């Protein structure tokens, strides 16, 4: 892992609200993609491919949903 890539911003999954948790989930998913493909030019070239592929968009949504489920559990589902 790159020393510059921090996969859990702020080193905590704790958020004040579900909305903040969802935003953290999106950020974590994006950071995972960045770590997996560190070449920004390659990511830019691939973006039109996955932006027009329903299966790839669903996979991205599933990744965010998994991250969000983990964050929600860490926050005791904001109870």
N, CA, C and O atoms as a GROMACS GRO file, in nm:
protein
  316
    1UNK      N    1   0.085  -0.118   0.000
    1UNK     CA    2   0.000   0.000   0.000
    1UNK      C    3   0.089   0.123   0.000
    1UNK      O    4   0.192   0.125   0.067
    2UNK      N    5   0.050   0.222  -0.073
    2UNK     CA    6   0.123   0.348  -0.079
    2UNK      C    7   0.116   0.420   0.055
    2UNK      O    8   0.014   0.418   0.123
    3UNK      N    9   0.228   0.485   0.092
    3UNK     CA   10   0.229   0.563   0.215
    3UNK      C   11   0.135   0.682   0.205
    3UNK      O   12   0.093   0.736   0.307
    4UNK      N   13   0.102   0.725   0.084
    4UNK     CA   14   0.018   0.842   0.063
    4UNK      C   15  -0.132   0.809   0.064
    4UNK      O   16  -0.214   0.899   0.080
    5UNK      N   17  -0.167   0.684   0.047
    5UNK     CA   18  -0.308   0.646   0.041
    5UNK      C   19  -0.356   0.603   0.178
    5UNK      O   20  -0.312   0.502   0.232
    6UNK      N   21  -0.448   0.681   0.233
    6UNK     CA   22  -0.509   0.648   0.362
    6UNK      C   23  -0.648   0.594   0.331
    6UNK      O   24  -0.733   0.666   0.279
    7UNK      N   25  -0.670   0.467   0.362
    7UNK     CA   26  -0.795   0.403   0.323
    7UNK      C   27  -0.911   0.433   0.415
    7UNK      O   28  -1.027   0.422   0.374
    8UNK      N   29  -0.884   0.471   0.539
    8UNK     CA   30  -0.990   0.510   0.632
    8UNK      C   31  -0.960   0.653   0.677
    8UNK      O   32  -0.883   0.674   0.771
    9UNK      N   33  -1.020   0.751   0.611
    9UNK     CA   34  -0.994   0.891   0.645
    9UNK      C   35  -1.023   0.917   0.792
    9UNK      O   36  -1.127   0.879   0.845
   10UNK      N   37  -0.928   0.984   0.859
   10UNK     CA   38  -0.944   1.012   1.001
   10UNK      C   39  -0.923   0.890   1.089
   10UNK      O   40  -0.937   0.898   1.211
   11UNK      N   41  -0.889   0.775   1.028
   11UNK     CA   42  -0.863   0.649   1.098
   11UNK      C   43  -0.980   0.607   1.188
   11UNK      O   44  -0.959   0.547   1.294
   12UNK      N   45  -1.102   0.639   1.146
   12UNK     CA   46  -1.219   0.602   1.225
   12UNK      C   47  -1.340   0.581   1.134
   12UNK      O   48  -1.358   0.652   1.035
   13UNK      N   49  -1.420   0.484   1.171
   13UNK     CA   50  -1.546   0.462   1.099
   13UNK      C   51  -1.662   0.532   1.169
   13UNK      O   52  -1.775   0.525   1.121
   14UNK      N   53  -1.637   0.597   1.278
   14UNK     CA   54  -1.742   0.662   1.356
   14UNK      C   55  -1.782   0.794   1.289
   14UNK      O   56  -1.698   0.879   1.260
   15UNK      N   57  -1.912   0.810   1.266
   15UNK     CA   58  -1.966   0.932   1.208
   15UNK      C   59  -2.085   0.978   1.291
   15UNK      O   60  -2.146   0.898   1.363
   16UNK      N   61  -2.119   1.105   1.280
   16UNK     CA   62  -2.230   1.159   1.358
   16UNK      C   63  -2.367   1.118   1.304
   16UNK      O   64  -2.462   1.104   1.381
   17UNK      N   65  -2.376   1.100   1.173
   17UNK     CA   66  -2.506   1.072   1.111
   17UNK      C   67  -2.492   0.964   1.004
   17UNK      O   68  -2.382   0.939   0.954
   18UNK      N   69  -2.603   0.900   0.968
   18UNK     CA   70  -2.599   0.807   0.856
   18UNK      C   71  -2.553   0.874   0.726
   18UNK      O   72  -2.484   0.812   0.646
   19UNK      N   73  -2.592   1.000   0.705
   19UNK     CA   74  -2.549   1.071   0.583
   19UNK      C   75  -2.397   1.082   0.577
   19UNK      O   76  -2.337   1.061   0.472
   20UNK      N   77  -2.336   1.116   0.691
   20UNK     CA   78  -2.190   1.121   0.696
   20UNK      C   79  -2.130   0.982   0.675
   20UNK      O   80  -2.024   0.968   0.613
   21UNK      N   81  -2.197   0.881   0.726
   21UNK     CA   82  -2.151   0.744   0.707
   21UNK      C   83  -2.155   0.703   0.561
   21UNK      O   84  -2.064   0.637   0.512
   22UNK      N   85  -2.260   0.743   0.494
   22UNK     CA   86  -2.272   0.711   0.351
   22UNK      C   87  -2.163   0.781   0.271
   22UNK      O   88  -2.102   0.721   0.181
   23UNK      N   89  -2.137   0.908   0.303
   23UNK     CA   90  -2.030   0.982   0.235
   23UNK      C   91  -1.894   0.916   0.260
   23UNK      O   92  -1.811   0.908   0.169
   24UNK      N   93  -1.872   0.869   0.382
   24UNK     CA   94  -1.748   0.799   0.413
   24UNK      C   95  -1.738   0.670   0.333
   24UNK      O   96  -1.630   0.634   0.286
   25UNK      N   97  -1.848   0.599   0.318
   25UNK     CA   98  -1.850   0.474   0.241
   25UNK      C   99  -1.811   0.500   0.096
   25UNK      O  100  -1.733   0.425   0.038
   26UNK      N  101  -1.865   0.606   0.037
   26UNK     CA  102  -1.831   0.641  -0.102
   26UNK      C  103  -1.682   0.674  -0.111
   26UNK      O  104  -1.614   0.628  -0.202
   27UNK      N  105  -1.632   0.754  -0.016
   27UNK     CA  106  -1.491   0.792  -0.018
   27UNK      C  107  -1.402   0.669  -0.004
   27UNK      O  108  -1.301   0.657  -0.074
   28UNK      N  109  -1.438   0.578   0.086
   28UNK     CA  110  -1.357   0.458   0.103
   28UNK      C  111  -1.357   0.371  -0.022
   28UNK      O  112  -1.253   0.314  -0.058
   29UNK      N  113  -1.471   0.360  -0.088
   29UNK     CA  114  -1.477   0.282  -0.212
   29UNK      C  115  -1.389   0.346  -0.319
   29UNK      O  116  -1.318   0.277  -0.392
   30UNK      N  117  -1.393   0.479  -0.327
   30UNK     CA  118  -1.310   0.549  -0.425
   30UNK      C  119  -1.161   0.531  -0.395
   30UNK      O  120  -1.080   0.515  -0.486
   31UNK      N  121  -1.125   0.533  -0.267
   31UNK     CA  122  -0.986   0.514  -0.229
   31UNK      C  123  -0.939   0.373  -0.261
   31UNK      O  124  -0.824   0.352  -0.298
   32UNK      N  125  -1.029   0.275  -0.246
   32UNK     CA  126  -0.994   0.138  -0.281
   32UNK      C  127  -0.966   0.126  -0.430
   32UNK      O  128  -0.871   0.058  -0.471
   33UNK      N  129  -1.047   0.191  -0.512
   33UNK     CA  130  -1.025   0.189  -0.656
   33UNK      C  131  -0.893   0.257  -0.690
   33UNK      O  132  -0.818   0.209  -0.775
   34UNK      N  133  -0.865   0.369  -0.623
   34UNK     CA  134  -0.739   0.441  -0.646
   34UNK      C  135  -0.620   0.354  -0.608
   34UNK      O  136  -0.519   0.354  -0.679
   35UNK      N  137  -0.630   0.280  -0.500
   35UNK     CA  138  -0.521   0.192  -0.458
   35UNK      C  139  -0.503   0.078  -0.558
   35UNK      O  140  -0.391   0.039  -0.590
   36UNK      N  141  -0.616   0.024  -0.605
   36UNK     CA  142  -0.611  -0.087  -0.699
   36UNK      C  143  -0.553  -0.045  -0.834
   36UNK      O  144  -0.477  -0.120  -0.895
   37UNK      N  145  -0.590   0.076  -0.879
   37UNK     CA  146  -0.536   0.130  -1.005
   37UNK      C  147  -0.477   0.268  -0.974
   37UNK      O  148  -0.545   0.369  -0.987
   38UNK      N  149  -0.349   0.272  -0.933
   38UNK     CA  150  -0.289   0.399  -0.892
   38UNK      C  151  -0.262   0.497  -1.006
   38UNK      O  152  -0.236   0.614  -0.982
   39UNK      N  153  -0.267   0.451  -1.130
   39UNK     CA  154  -0.241   0.537  -1.246
   39UNK      C  155  -0.366   0.619  -1.279
   39UNK      O  156  -0.464   0.565  -1.330
   40UNK      N  157  -0.362   0.749  -1.250
   40UNK     CA  158  -0.478   0.837  -1.273
   40UNK      C  159  -0.518   0.839  -1.420
   40UNK      O  160  -0.638   0.843  -1.450
   41UNK      N  161  -0.422   0.836  -1.510
   41UNK     CA  162  -0.455   0.837  -1.653
   41UNK      C  163  -0.530   0.710  -1.692
   41UNK      O  164  -0.623   0.715  -1.772
   42UNK      N  165  -0.490   0.597  -1.637
   42UNK     CA  166  -0.559   0.471  -1.666
   42UNK      C  167  -0.702   0.476  -1.613
   42UNK      O  168  -0.795   0.434  -1.681
   43UNK      N  169  -0.720   0.530  -1.490
   43UNK     CA  170  -0.856   0.542  -1.436
   43UNK      C  171  -0.941   0.633  -1.524
   43UNK      O  172  -1.057   0.603  -1.549
   44UNK      N  173  -0.883   0.742  -1.571
   44UNK     CA  174  -0.957   0.833  -1.658
   44UNK      C  175  -0.996   0.765  -1.789
   44UNK      O  176  -1.106   0.787  -1.841
   45UNK      N  177  -0.908   0.681  -1.843
   45UNK     CA  178  -0.939   0.610  -1.968
   45UNK      C  179  -1.050   0.507  -1.946
   45UNK      O  180  -1.133   0.485  -2.034
   46UNK      N  181  -1.052   0.446  -1.828
   46UNK     CA  182  -1.152   0.342  -1.800
   46UNK      C  183  -1.289   0.399  -1.764
   46UNK      O  184  -1.390   0.331  -1.782
   47UNK      N  185  -1.293   0.522  -1.715
   47UNK     CA  186  -1.419   0.581  -1.666
   47UNK      C  187  -1.533   0.572  -1.769
   47UNK      O  188  -1.643   0.532  -1.731
   48UNK      N  189  -1.511   0.607  -1.896
   48UNK     CA  190  -1.623   0.598  -1.993
   48UNK      C  191  -1.674   0.454  -2.009
   48UNK      O  192  -1.792   0.432  -2.037
   49UNK      N  193  -1.585   0.356  -1.993
   49UNK     CA  194  -1.626   0.216  -2.006
   49UNK      C  195  -1.724   0.179  -1.895
   49UNK      O  196  -1.832   0.127  -1.923
   50UNK      N  197  -1.685   0.204  -1.769
   50UNK     CA  198  -1.775   0.162  -1.662
   50UNK      C  199  -1.892   0.256  -1.645
   50UNK      O  200  -1.995   0.217  -1.589
   51UNK      N  201  -1.880   0.380  -1.692
   51UNK     CA  202  -1.992   0.474  -1.681
   51UNK      C  203  -2.108   0.434  -1.773
   51UNK      O  204  -2.221   0.479  -1.753
   52UNK      N  205  -2.080   0.351  -1.871
   52UNK     CA  206  -2.182   0.310  -1.967
   52UNK      C  207  -2.213   0.161  -1.959
   52UNK      O  208  -2.274   0.105  -2.051
   53UNK      N  209  -2.172   0.097  -1.852
   53UNK     CA  210  -2.194  -0.047  -1.835
   53UNK      C  211  -2.274  -0.070  -1.708
   53UNK      O  212  -2.224  -0.050  -1.597
   54UNK      N  213  -2.399  -0.110  -1.724
   54UNK     CA  214  -2.488  -0.126  -1.609
   54UNK      C  215  -2.431  -0.223  -1.506
   54UNK      O  216  -2.442  -0.198  -1.386
   55UNK      N  217  -2.372  -0.333  -1.549
   55UNK     CA  218  -2.318  -0.431  -1.456
   55UNK      C  219  -2.204  -0.372  -1.373
   55UNK      O  220  -2.193  -0.399  -1.253
   56UNK      N  221  -2.121  -0.292  -1.436
   56UNK     CA  222  -2.010  -0.229  -1.362
   56UNK      C  223  -2.063  -0.124  -1.264
   56UNK      O  224  -2.010  -0.111  -1.154
   57UNK      N  225  -2.164  -0.050  -1.303
   57UNK     CA  226  -2.223   0.049  -1.212
   57UNK      C  227  -2.288  -0.020  -1.092
   57UNK      O  228  -2.278   0.029  -0.980
   58UNK      N  229  -2.354  -0.133  -1.116
   58UNK     CA  230  -2.412  -0.209  -1.007
   58UNK      C  231  -2.303  -0.259  -0.913
   58UNK      O  232  -2.319  -0.255  -0.791
   59UNK      N  233  -2.192  -0.306  -0.969
   59UNK     CA  234  -2.080  -0.353  -0.887
   59UNK      C  235  -2.024  -0.241  -0.800
   59UNK      O  236  -1.989  -0.263  -0.684
   60UNK      N  237  -2.015  -0.121  -0.855
   60UNK     CA  238  -1.968  -0.007  -0.777
   60UNK      C  239  -2.066   0.021  -0.663
   60UNK      O  240  -2.025   0.046  -0.549
   61UNK      N  241  -2.196   0.017  -0.694
   61UNK     CA  242  -2.297   0.037  -0.590
   61UNK      C  243  -2.287  -0.068  -0.481
   61UNK      O  244  -2.306  -0.036  -0.364
   62UNK      N  245  -2.259  -0.191  -0.517
   62UNK     CA  246  -2.245  -0.298  -0.418
   62UNK      C  247  -2.124  -0.275  -0.329
   62UNK      O  248  -2.128  -0.303  -0.209
   63UNK      N  249  -2.017  -0.224  -0.387
   63UNK     CA  250  -1.897  -0.194  -0.309
   63UNK      C  251  -1.926  -0.088  -0.205
   63UNK      O  252  -1.888  -0.101  -0.089
   64UNK      N  253  -1.995   0.018  -0.246
   64UNK     CA  254  -2.032   0.125  -0.152
   64UNK      C  255  -2.126   0.069  -0.044
   64UNK      O  256  -2.112   0.103   0.073
   65UNK      N  257  -2.220  -0.014  -0.084
   65UNK     CA  258  -2.314  -0.071   0.012
   65UNK      C  259  -2.242  -0.155   0.117
   65UNK      O  260  -2.278  -0.150   0.235
   66UNK      N  261  -2.143  -0.232   0.077
   66UNK     CA  262  -2.066  -0.312   0.173
   66UNK      C  263  -1.989  -0.222   0.269
   66UNK      O  264  -1.985  -0.248   0.389
   67UNK      N  265  -1.927  -0.118   0.216
   67UNK     CA  266  -1.856  -0.023   0.302
   67UNK      C  267  -1.955   0.042   0.401
   67UNK      O  268  -1.924   0.056   0.519
   68UNK      N  269  -2.072   0.081   0.351
   68UNK     CA  270  -2.171   0.147   0.436
   68UNK      C  271  -2.220   0.053   0.545
   68UNK      O  272  -2.240   0.095   0.659
   69UNK      N  273  -2.241  -0.073   0.512
   69UNK     CA  274  -2.286  -0.171   0.612
   69UNK      C  275  -2.184  -0.183   0.725
   69UNK      O  276  -2.221  -0.193   0.842
   70UNK      N  277  -2.056  -0.182   0.690
   70UNK     CA  278  -1.951  -0.189   0.792
   70UNK      C  279  -1.952  -0.064   0.880
   70UNK      O  280  -1.941  -0.074   1.002
   71UNK      N  281  -1.966   0.051   0.817
   71UNK     CA  282  -1.969   0.178   0.891
   71UNK      C  283  -2.092   0.185   0.980
   71UNK      O  284  -2.083   0.228   1.095
   72UNK      N  285  -2.206   0.143   0.929
   72UNK     CA  286  -2.330   0.146   1.009
   72UNK      C  287  -2.316   0.057   1.132
   72UNK      O  288  -2.357   0.096   1.242
   73UNK      N  289  -2.258  -0.060   1.116
   73UNK     CA  290  -2.240  -0.149   1.230
   73UNK      C  291  -2.144  -0.087   1.331
   73UNK      O  292  -2.167  -0.096   1.451
   74UNK      N  293  -2.036  -0.025   1.283
   74UNK     CA  294  -1.940   0.040   1.373
   74UNK      C  295  -2.006   0.153   1.452
   74UNK      O  296  -1.962   0.185   1.562
   75UNK      N  297  -2.110   0.212   1.397
   75UNK     CA  298  -2.181   0.322   1.462
   75UNK      C  299  -2.306   0.276   1.535
   75UNK      O  300  -2.392   0.357   1.569
   76UNK      N  301  -2.315   0.143   1.560
   76UNK     CA  302  -2.433   0.086   1.626
   76UNK      C  303  -2.561   0.134   1.557
   76UNK      O  304  -2.663   0.159   1.622
   77UNK      N  305  -2.553   0.143   1.427
   77UNK     CA  306  -2.666   0.184   1.343
   77UNK      C  307  -2.725   0.319   1.389
   77UNK      O  308  -2.845   0.343   1.375
   78UNK      N  309  -2.641   0.404   1.443
   78UNK     CA  310  -2.674   0.540   1.488
   78UNK      C  311  -2.785   0.541   1.594
   78UNK      O  312  -2.866   0.634   1.599
   79UNK      N  313  -2.788   0.439   1.678
   79UNK     CA  314  -2.886   0.435   1.787
   79UNK      C  315  -2.833   0.504   1.908
   79UNK      O  316  -2.901   0.511   2.011
   0.00000   0.00000   0.00000
